[in-house]
Amino acid sequence: MELTKFWKGKKVFVTGHTGFKGSWLCIFLSYLGANVTGYSLKPKFKKNLYDLANVKKILKKSIIADVRDYNKLFKEIKNSKASILFHLAAQPLVRQSYNDPKETFDTNFTGSLNILECIKNIKNIKTSVIITTDKVYDIKKNKIFKETDQLGGYDPYSSSKVCVEFMFESYVKSFFKNNANQILATVRAGNVIGGGDYSPDRLIPDIYRGLSKKKLYLRNPLAVRPWQHVLEPVSGYLILAEKIHTPKIKKLKQNWNFGPNISSCKSVKYIFNYFRKELKINLITKKIEKNIKKPETSILRLSNFKARKFIKWKPKWSLNKSLDKILEWNKKIKYKKPLDVCKEQIVEFLRS
């Protein structure tokens, strides 16, 4: 896997640039020399990577606005003169989707609908990567999911993303099937982890927050997830965008998994114990009994065969190394600028 000089000077539009993954994507793109325009709401939480790393200063333009505002979105995409678009803006939390399903569907579905309409009507956008989720698959069967498997979502978050996948397919077949100048893809990544994630209801941020209270509640300690460092799927998005932007390989489109090797699909308890050992802490844990009104997937694993075969992407860091990189990030930002620490890890990742 190698990222080339392709990105130098490229005009790129990123929605959701103030989020955890969006911030890492913008830092990566900036490092590769791209001119990035970001479009998103303000960071939802007081402590966040976007502000800590001062991501705004490395962007061509940062627009604080809502993807549900079609007229504003259209105007800003057109003005950016971008040829490549990454759509990450979303309400990304499963349990929050139970608390506010309307906001989840409005943001995830309507926001994506607006993006597709903008792409359809702004011919300057040649390549678009729509980020959905690994949770779009029908989880009735315990299996390693590949891109052609049946979709299905129980919770409002998963369901909203399934809706986006079906809408995407409709738009591709209706408006882009015979359009060789505009190529679109959806990408489904595993559970991303990394330095700078302070979101609620996520395991590793919860572990760090629990340090002060000496207590941590594990909602589902035996749940298995496809954990991967945020740089893994972000690098996959970049490689995919570069590949489908090249006329010779326009056939590479539609849906793509970016997940870790199966050896990195570990339980919540495994990650908790790793941090407890490395941080030398004695957290008290308490399992919260499963709430049948808010079910979550017990085991989730993704096949990365397609990405390996067709675009030569593959995971670089093991789960343990990814966890070590988080520990390192949190140590280094005590005496280094978070942006510099992010760049250091990107350089190391590219050399791996």
C-alpha positions as a Markdown table, in Angstrom:
| # | Residue | x | y | z |
|---|---|---|---|---|
| 1 | Met | 0.0 | 0.0 | 0.0 |
| 2 | Glu | 1.4 | 3.3 | -1.0 |
| 3 | Leu | -0.1 | 6.8 | -1.2 |
| 4 | Thr | 1.5 | 8.7 | -4.1 |
| 5 | Lys | 1.9 | 12.3 | -5.0 |
| 6 | Phe | -1.6 | 12.2 | -6.4 |
| 7 | Trp | -3.0 | 14.3 | -3.6 |
| 8 | Lys | -0.6 | 17.2 | -3.9 |
| 9 | Gly | -2.7 | 20.3 | -4.9 |
| 10 | Lys | -5.9 | 18.3 | -5.2 |
| 11 | Lys | -9.0 | 20.2 | -4.1 |
| 12 | Val | -11.0 | 18.1 | -1.6 |
| 13 | Phe | -14.3 | 18.7 | 0.1 |
| 14 | Val | -14.8 | 16.9 | 3.5 |
| 15 | Thr | -18.1 | 16.9 | 5.4 |
| 16 | Gly | -17.9 | 16.0 | 9.1 |
| 17 | His | -14.4 | 17.5 | 9.3 |
| 18 | Thr | -14.8 | 18.5 | 13.0 |
| 19 | Gly | -15.4 | 14.9 | 14.1 |
| 20 | Phe | -12.8 | 12.4 | 15.3 |
| 21 | Lys | -12.3 | 10.5 | 12.0 |
| 22 | Gly | -12.9 | 13.7 | 10.0 |
| 23 | Ser | -10.1 | 15.5 | 11.8 |
| 24 | Trp | -7.7 | 12.6 | 11.2 |
| 25 | Leu | -8.7 | 12.5 | 7.5 |
| 26 | Cys | -8.1 | 16.3 | 7.2 |
| 27 | Ile | -4.7 | 16.0 | 8.9 |
| 28 | Phe | -3.7 | 13.1 | 6.6 |
| 29 | Leu | -4.9 | 15.0 | 3.5 |
| 30 | Ser | -3.1 | 18.1 | 4.5 |
| 31 | Tyr | 0.1 | 16.1 | 5.1 |
| 32 | Leu | -0.2 | 14.7 | 1.5 |
| 33 | Gly | -0.5 | 18.3 | 0.2 |
| 34 | Ala | -4.2 | 18.5 | -0.6 |
| 35 | Asn | -6.3 | 21.7 | -0.4 |
| 36 | Val | -9.1 | 20.8 | 2.0 |
| 37 | Thr | -12.4 | 22.5 | 2.5 |
| 38 | Gly | -14.3 | 21.2 | 5.5 |
| 39 | Tyr | -18.1 | 21.5 | 6.2 |
| 40 | Ser | -19.6 | 20.5 | 9.5 |
| 41 | Leu | -21.3 | 21.5 | 12.6 |
| 42 | Lys | -19.2 | 22.7 | 15.5 |
| 43 | Pro | -17.6 | 19.9 | 17.6 |
| 44 | Lys | -20.3 | 18.5 | 19.7 |
| 45 | Phe | -18.2 | 18.0 | 22.8 |
| 46 | Lys | -16.0 | 20.5 | 24.6 |
| 47 | Lys | -12.9 | 18.3 | 24.4 |
| 48 | Asn | -12.3 | 17.2 | 20.8 |
| 49 | Leu | -9.4 | 16.5 | 18.4 |
| 50 | Tyr | -10.5 | 19.2 | 16.0 |
| 51 | Asp | -9.8 | 22.0 | 18.5 |
| 52 | Leu | -6.9 | 20.3 | 20.3 |
| 53 | Ala | -5.0 | 19.8 | 17.0 |
| 54 | Asn | -6.2 | 23.2 | 15.7 |
| 55 | Val | -7.2 | 21.5 | 12.5 |
| 56 | Lys | -8.8 | 24.7 | 11.2 |
| 57 | Lys | -5.4 | 26.2 | 10.5 |
| 58 | Ile | -4.4 | 23.5 | 8.1 |
| 59 | Leu | -7.6 | 23.8 | 6.0 |
| 60 | Lys | -8.2 | 25.9 | 3.0 |
| 61 | Lys | -11.6 | 26.8 | 4.5 |
| 62 | Ser | -13.6 | 25.5 | 7.5 |
| 63 | Ile | -17.4 | 26.0 | 7.1 |
| 64 | Ile | -19.5 | 25.5 | 10.2 |
| 65 | Ala | -22.9 | 24.5 | 8.8 |
| 66 | Asp | -25.4 | 21.7 | 8.7 |
| 67 | Val | -25.5 | 19.1 | 5.9 |
| 68 | Arg | -29.3 | 19.2 | 6.2 |
| 69 | Asp | -29.1 | 22.7 | 4.7 |
| 70 | Tyr | -29.1 | 21.9 | 1.0 |
| 71 | Asn | -28.8 | 25.4 | -0.4 |
| 72 | Lys | -25.8 | 26.2 | 1.9 |
| 73 | Leu | -24.2 | 22.8 | 1.2 |
| 74 | Phe | -24.6 | 23.2 | -2.6 |
| 75 | Lys | -23.1 | 26.7 | -2.6 |
| 76 | Glu | -20.1 | 25.7 | -0.6 |
| 77 | Ile | -19.3 | 22.5 | -2.6 |
| 78 | Lys | -19.6 | 24.5 | -5.8 |
| 79 | Asn | -17.4 | 27.4 | -4.5 |
| 80 | Ser | -14.7 | 24.9 | -3.3 |
| 81 | Lys | -14.1 | 23.8 | -6.9 |
| 82 | Ala | -13.3 | 20.4 | -5.4 |
| 83 | Ser | -13.0 | 17.4 | -7.6 |
| 84 | Ile | -13.0 | 14.8 | -4.7 |
| 85 | Leu | -15.6 | 14.6 | -1.9 |
| 86 | Phe | -15.6 | 12.6 | 1.3 |
| 87 | His | -18.9 | 12.5 | 3.2 |
| 88 | Leu | -18.4 | 11.7 | 6.9 |
| 89 | Ala | -21.0 | 14.0 | 8.6 |
| 90 | Ala | -23.3 | 11.9 | 10.7 |
| 91 | Gln | -24.8 | 11.2 | 14.1 |
| 92 | Pro | -22.4 | 8.3 | 14.8 |
| 93 | Leu | -23.5 | 6.8 | 18.1 |
| 94 | Val | -25.7 | 3.8 | 18.4 |
| 95 | Arg | -27.1 | 4.5 | 21.8 |
| 96 | Gln | -27.7 | 8.2 | 21.1 |
| 97 | Ser | -29.8 | 7.0 | 18.1 |
| 98 | Tyr | -32.2 | 5.4 | 20.6 |
| 99 | Asn | -32.4 | 8.7 | 22.5 |
| 100 | Asp | -33.0 | 10.8 | 19.4 |
| 101 | Pro | -34.0 | 8.7 | 16.4 |
| 102 | Lys | -35.4 | 11.6 | 14.5 |
| 103 | Glu | -32.1 | 13.6 | 14.6 |
| 104 | Thr | -30.2 | 10.4 | 13.6 |
| 105 | Phe | -32.4 | 9.8 | 10.6 |
| 106 | Asp | -32.5 | 13.5 | 9.6 |
| 107 | Thr | -28.7 | 13.8 | 9.8 |
| 108 | Asn | -27.7 | 10.5 | 8.4 |
| 109 | Phe | -30.3 | 10.0 | 5.7 |
| 110 | Thr | -31.3 | 13.6 | 4.7 |
| 111 | Gly | -27.8 | 14.8 | 5.0 |
| 112 | Ser | -26.6 | 12.0 | 2.6 |
| 113 | Leu | -29.5 | 12.7 | 0.3 |
| 114 | Asn | -28.4 | 16.3 | 0.0 |
| 115 | Ile | -24.8 | 15.2 | -0.7 |
| 116 | Leu | -26.0 | 12.9 | -3.5 |
| 117 | Glu | -28.1 | 15.7 | -5.0 |
| 118 | Cys | -25.1 | 18.1 | -4.9 |
| 119 | Ile | -22.9 | 15.5 | -6.5 |
| 120 | Lys | -25.5 | 14.9 | -9.2 |
| 121 | Asn | -25.7 | 18.6 | -10.0 |
| 122 | Ile | -22.1 | 19.7 | -9.6 |
| 123 | Lys | -20.2 | 18.1 | -12.4 |
| 124 | Asn | -16.8 | 19.3 | -11.0 |
| 125 | Ile | -17.1 | 16.5 | -8.4 |
| 126 | Lys | -15.5 | 13.6 | -10.1 |
| 127 | Thr | -15.0 | 11.2 | -7.2 |
| 128 | Ser | -17.1 | 10.7 | -4.1 |
| 129 | Val | -16.6 | 8.5 | -1.1 |
| 130 | Ile | -19.7 | 8.1 | 1.2 |
| 131 | Ile | -18.8 | 6.8 | 4.6 |
| 132 | Thr | -21.5 | 4.5 | 6.2 |
| 133 | Thr | -20.7 | 1.9 | 8.8 |
| 134 | Asp | -19.8 | -1.8 | 9.5 |
| 135 | Lys | -23.2 | -2.0 | 11.2 |
| 136 | Val | -25.2 | -2.0 | 8.0 |
| 137 | Tyr | -25.1 | -5.8 | 7.8 |
| 138 | Asp | -27.9 | -8.2 | 8.8 |
| 139 | Ile | -26.5 | -9.6 | 12.0 |
| 140 | Lys | -28.8 | -12.6 | 12.3 |
| 141 | Lys | -25.9 | -14.8 | 11.2 |
| 142 | Asn | -22.7 | -14.9 | 13.1 |
| 143 | Lys | -20.3 | -14.6 | 10.2 |
| 144 | Ile | -17.5 | -12.5 | 8.6 |
| 145 | Phe | -19.4 | -10.0 | 6.5 |
| 146 | Lys | -18.5 | -9.3 | 2.9 |
| 147 | Glu | -19.8 | -6.5 | 0.8 |
| 148 | Thr | -22.4 | -8.6 | -1.0 |
| 149 | Asp | -24.0 | -9.9 | 2.2 |
| 150 | Gln | -27.6 | -8.9 | 3.1 |
| 151 | Leu | -28.0 | -5.5 | 4.8 |
| 152 | Gly | -30.2 | -4.9 | 7.8 |
| 153 | Gly | -30.2 | -2.7 | 10.9 |
| 154 | Tyr | -32.1 | -3.0 | 14.2 |
| 155 | Asp | -31.2 | 0.2 | 16.0 |
| 156 | Pro | -32.0 | 3.6 | 14.5 |
| 157 | Tyr | -28.3 | 4.4 | 13.8 |
| 158 | Ser | -27.7 | 1.2 | 11.8 |
| 159 | Ser | -31.0 | 1.5 | 10.1 |
| 160 | Ser | -30.3 | 5.1 | 9.0 |
| 161 | Lys | -27.1 | 3.9 | 7.4 |
| 162 | Val | -28.8 | 1.0 | 5.7 |
| 163 | Cys | -31.2 | 3.6 | 4.2 |
| 164 | Val | -28.2 | 5.5 | 2.9 |
| 165 | Glu | -26.8 | 2.4 | 1.3 |
| 166 | Phe | -30.1 | 1.7 | -0.5 |
| 167 | Met | -30.5 | 5.4 | -1.5 |
| 168 | Phe | -26.9 | 5.3 | -2.8 |
| 169 | Glu | -27.6 | 2.3 | -5.0 |
| 170 | Ser | -30.7 | 4.0 | -6.4 |
| 171 | Tyr | -28.8 | 7.2 | -7.2 |
| 172 | Val | -25.9 | 5.2 | -8.9 |
| 173 | Lys | -28.3 | 3.2 | -11.0 |
| 174 | Ser | -30.6 | 6.2 | -11.8 |
| 175 | Phe | -28.1 | 9.0 | -12.4 |
| 176 | Phe | -24.5 | 7.7 | -12.5 |
| 177 | Lys | -24.6 | 4.3 | -14.2 |
| 178 | Asn | -23.6 | 5.6 | -17.6 |
| 179 | Asn | -21.7 | 8.6 | -16.3 |
| 180 | Ala | -17.9 | 7.9 | -16.7 |
| 181 | Asn | -17.0 | 11.3 | -15.4 |
| 182 | Gln | -18.4 | 10.8 | -11.9 |
| 183 | Ile | -17.7 | 7.8 | -9.8 |
| 184 | Leu | -19.1 | 7.1 | -6.3 |
| 185 | Ala | -18.4 | 4.5 | -3.6 |
| 186 | Thr | -19.7 | 3.7 | -0.1 |
| 187 | Val | -17.2 | 2.5 | 2.5 |
| 188 | Arg | -17.9 | 0.5 | 5.6 |
| 189 | Ala | -15.2 | 0.6 | 8.3 |
| 190 | Gly | -14.8 | -1.4 | 11.5 |
| 191 | Asn | -14.7 | 0.2 | 15.0 |
| 192 | Val | -12.2 | 3.0 | 14.7 |
| 193 | Ile | -9.9 | 3.8 | 17.7 |
| 194 | Gly | -7.1 | 6.3 | 18.0 |
| 195 | Gly | -5.7 | 9.3 | 19.8 |
| 196 | Gly | -8.0 | 12.2 | 20.1 |
| 197 | Asp | -11.3 | 10.4 | 20.5 |
| 198 | Tyr | -13.2 | 11.9 | 23.4 |
| 199 | Ser | -16.7 | 10.8 | 22.4 |
| 200 | Pro | -19.1 | 9.4 | 25.0 |
| 201 | Asp | -20.3 | 5.8 | 24.9 |
| 202 | Arg | -17.0 | 4.6 | 23.3 |
| 203 | Leu | -14.8 | 2.1 | 25.1 |
| 204 | Ile | -11.4 | 3.7 | 25.2 |
| 205 | Pro | -12.5 | 7.3 | 25.9 |
| 206 | Asp | -14.6 | 5.8 | 28.7 |
| 207 | Ile | -11.6 | 4.0 | 30.1 |
| 208 | Tyr | -9.6 | 7.3 | 30.2 |
| 209 | Arg | -12.5 | 9.1 | 31.8 |
| 210 | Gly | -12.8 | 6.3 | 34.3 |
| 211 | Leu | -9.3 | 6.9 | 35.6 |
| 212 | Ser | -10.4 | 9.8 | 37.8 |
| 213 | Lys | -13.4 | 7.9 | 39.2 |
| 214 | Lys | -11.6 | 4.5 | 39.6 |
| 215 | Lys | -14.7 | 2.9 | 38.3 |
| 216 | Leu | -15.8 | 1.8 | 34.8 |
| 217 | Tyr | -19.1 | 0.2 | 33.7 |
| 218 | Leu | -18.7 | -2.3 | 30.9 |
| 219 | Arg | -21.9 | -2.5 | 29.0 |
| 220 | Asn | -21.1 | -5.7 | 27.1 |
| 221 | Pro | -17.7 | -7.1 | 28.1 |
| 222 | Leu | -17.9 | -10.1 | 25.8 |
| 223 | Ala | -18.9 | -8.1 | 22.7 |
| 224 | Val | -16.4 | -8.7 | 19.8 |
| 225 | Arg | -15.7 | -5.8 | 17.4 |
| 226 | Pro | -13.4 | -5.3 | 14.4 |
| 227 | Trp | -11.2 | -2.8 | 16.2 |
| 228 | Gln | -8.7 | -0.8 | 14.0 |
| 229 | His | -6.6 | 2.3 | 14.3 |
| 230 | Val | -8.3 | 5.3 | 12.6 |
| 231 | Leu | -5.4 | 5.5 | 10.1 |
| 232 | Glu | -6.3 | 2.1 | 8.7 |
| 233 | Pro | -9.7 | 3.0 | 7.2 |
| 234 | Val | -8.7 | 6.6 | 6.5 |
| 235 | Ser | -5.8 | 5.4 | 4.4 |
| 236 | Gly | -8.2 | 3.0 | 2.7 |
| 237 | Tyr | -10.5 | 5.9 | 1.8 |
| 238 | Leu | -7.6 | 7.8 | 0.3 |
| 239 | Ile | -6.3 | 4.8 | -1.8 |
| 240 | Leu | -9.9 | 4.0 | -3.0 |
| 241 | Ala | -10.5 | 7.6 | -4.0 |
| 242 | Glu | -7.2 | 7.7 | -5.9 |
| 243 | Lys | -8.0 | 4.5 | -7.7 |
| 244 | Ile | -11.5 | 5.3 | -8.8 |
| 245 | His | -10.4 | 8.8 | -9.8 |
| 246 | Thr | -8.1 | 7.3 | -12.4 |
| 247 | Pro | -9.8 | 6.7 | -15.8 |
| 248 | Lys | -8.2 | 3.3 | -16.4 |
| 249 | Ile | -9.9 | 1.7 | -13.4 |
| 250 | Lys | -13.3 | 3.3 | -13.3 |
| 251 | Lys | -14.8 | -0.1 | -12.8 |
| 252 | Leu | -13.7 | 0.1 | -9.1 |
| 253 | Lys | -16.8 | 1.5 | -7.5 |
| 254 | Gln | -19.8 | 0.8 | -5.2 |
| 255 | Asn | -19.3 | -0.8 | -1.8 |
| 256 | Trp | -16.1 | -1.5 | 0.2 |
| 257 | Asn | -15.2 | -2.9 | 3.6 |
| 258 | Phe | -12.2 | -1.6 | 5.4 |
| 259 | Gly | -11.8 | -3.8 | 8.4 |
| 260 | Pro | -8.9 | -5.3 | 10.4 |
| 261 | Asn | -7.6 | -8.9 | 10.1 |
| 262 | Ile | -9.7 | -11.3 | 12.1 |
| 263 | Ser | -6.9 | -11.6 | 14.7 |
| 264 | Ser | -7.7 | -8.0 | 15.7 |
| 265 | Cys | -11.4 | -8.8 | 16.3 |
| 266 | Lys | -11.3 | -9.0 | 20.1 |
| 267 | Ser | -13.7 | -8.5 | 23.0 |
| 268 | Val | -14.4 | -5.4 | 25.0 |
| 269 | Lys | -12.9 | -7.2 | 28.0 |
| 270 | Tyr | -9.6 | -7.8 | 26.1 |
| 271 | Ile | -9.1 | -4.1 | 25.4 |
| 272 | Phe | -10.1 | -3.1 | 28.9 |
| 273 | Asn | -7.5 | -5.6 | 30.4 |
| 274 | Tyr | -4.8 | -4.3 | 28.0 |
| 275 | Phe | -5.3 | -0.7 | 29.1 |
| 276 | Arg | -5.6 | -1.8 | 32.8 |
| 277 | Lys | -2.2 | -3.5 | 32.5 |
| 278 | Glu | -0.4 | -0.8 | 30.5 |
| 279 | Leu | -1.7 | 2.1 | 32.6 |
| 280 | Lys | -1.1 | 0.1 | 35.8 |
| 281 | Ile | -4.5 | 1.0 | 37.2 |
| 282 | Asn | -7.0 | -0.8 | 39.3 |
| 283 | Leu | -10.4 | 0.1 | 37.8 |
| 284 | Ile | -13.5 | -1.5 | 39.3 |
| 285 | Thr | -15.7 | -2.8 | 36.6 |
| 286 | Lys | -19.4 | -3.6 | 36.6 |
| 287 | Lys | -21.3 | -5.2 | 33.8 |
| 288 | Ile | -24.5 | -3.6 | 33.0 |
| 289 | Glu | -27.1 | -6.2 | 32.1 |
| 290 | Lys | -28.2 | -6.1 | 28.5 |
| 291 | Asn | -31.2 | -3.9 | 27.9 |
| 292 | Ile | -33.5 | -5.7 | 25.5 |
| 293 | Lys | -35.0 | -2.4 | 24.5 |
| 294 | Lys | -31.6 | -1.2 | 23.2 |
| 295 | Pro | -30.0 | -4.3 | 21.7 |
| 296 | Glu | -26.5 | -4.1 | 20.3 |
| 297 | Thr | -24.6 | -6.6 | 18.1 |
| 298 | Ser | -22.6 | -9.2 | 20.1 |
| 299 | Ile | -20.1 | -10.2 | 17.4 |
| 300 | Leu | -19.2 | -8.2 | 14.4 |
| 301 | Arg | -16.4 | -9.0 | 11.9 |
| 302 | Leu | -15.7 | -7.7 | 8.4 |
| 303 | Ser | -14.0 | -9.3 | 5.4 |
| 304 | Asn | -11.3 | -7.1 | 3.8 |
| 305 | Phe | -10.7 | -9.4 | 0.9 |
| 306 | Lys | -12.1 | -7.1 | -1.8 |
| 307 | Ala | -9.9 | -4.1 | -0.7 |
| 308 | Arg | -6.9 | -6.4 | -0.5 |
| 309 | Lys | -7.4 | -7.9 | -4.0 |
| 310 | Phe | -8.5 | -4.9 | -6.0 |
| 311 | Ile | -6.8 | -1.8 | -4.5 |
| 312 | Lys | -3.9 | -3.5 | -2.6 |
| 313 | Trp | -5.0 | -2.1 | 0.7 |
| 314 | Lys | -4.3 | -4.1 | 3.8 |
| 315 | Pro | -4.2 | -3.4 | 7.6 |
| 316 | Lys | -0.7 | -2.4 | 8.8 |
| 317 | Trp | -1.0 | -2.3 | 12.6 |
| 318 | Ser | -2.1 | -5.1 | 14.8 |
| 319 | Leu | -4.6 | -4.4 | 17.5 |
| 320 | Asn | -1.9 | -4.3 | 20.2 |
| 321 | Lys | 0.1 | -1.9 | 18.2 |
| 322 | Ser | -3.0 | 0.3 | 17.6 |
| 323 | Leu | -3.6 | 0.3 | 21.4 |
| 324 | Asp | 0.0 | 1.2 | 22.0 |
| 325 | Lys | -0.3 | 4.1 | 19.6 |
| 326 | Ile | -3.2 | 5.5 | 21.6 |
| 327 | Leu | -1.3 | 5.2 | 24.8 |
| 328 | Glu | 1.6 | 6.9 | 23.1 |
| 329 | Trp | -0.6 | 9.7 | 21.7 |
| 330 | Asn | -2.0 | 10.5 | 25.1 |
| 331 | Lys | 1.4 | 10.6 | 26.7 |
| 332 | Lys | 3.0 | 12.8 | 24.0 |
| 333 | Ile | 0.3 | 15.5 | 23.9 |
| 334 | Lys | 1.4 | 16.4 | 27.4 |
| 335 | Tyr | 4.5 | 17.9 | 26.0 |
| 336 | Lys | 3.9 | 18.2 | 22.2 |
| 337 | Lys | 1.3 | 19.8 | 20.1 |
| 338 | Pro | -1.5 | 17.2 | 19.3 |
| 339 | Leu | -1.2 | 18.1 | 15.6 |
| 340 | Asp | 2.5 | 17.2 | 15.6 |
| 341 | Val | 1.8 | 13.9 | 17.3 |
| 342 | Cys | -0.9 | 13.1 | 14.7 |
| 343 | Lys | 1.6 | 13.9 | 11.9 |
| 344 | Glu | 4.3 | 11.7 | 13.5 |
| 345 | Gln | 1.9 | 8.8 | 13.7 |
| 346 | Ile | 0.9 | 9.3 | 10.0 |
| 347 | Val | 4.6 | 9.3 | 9.0 |
| 348 | Glu | 5.2 | 6.1 | 11.0 |
| 349 | Phe | 2.1 | 4.5 | 9.6 |
| 350 | Leu | 3.1 | 5.3 | 6.0 |
| 351 | Arg | 6.5 | 3.8 | 6.6 |
| 352 | Ser | 5.1 | 0.6 | 8.2 |
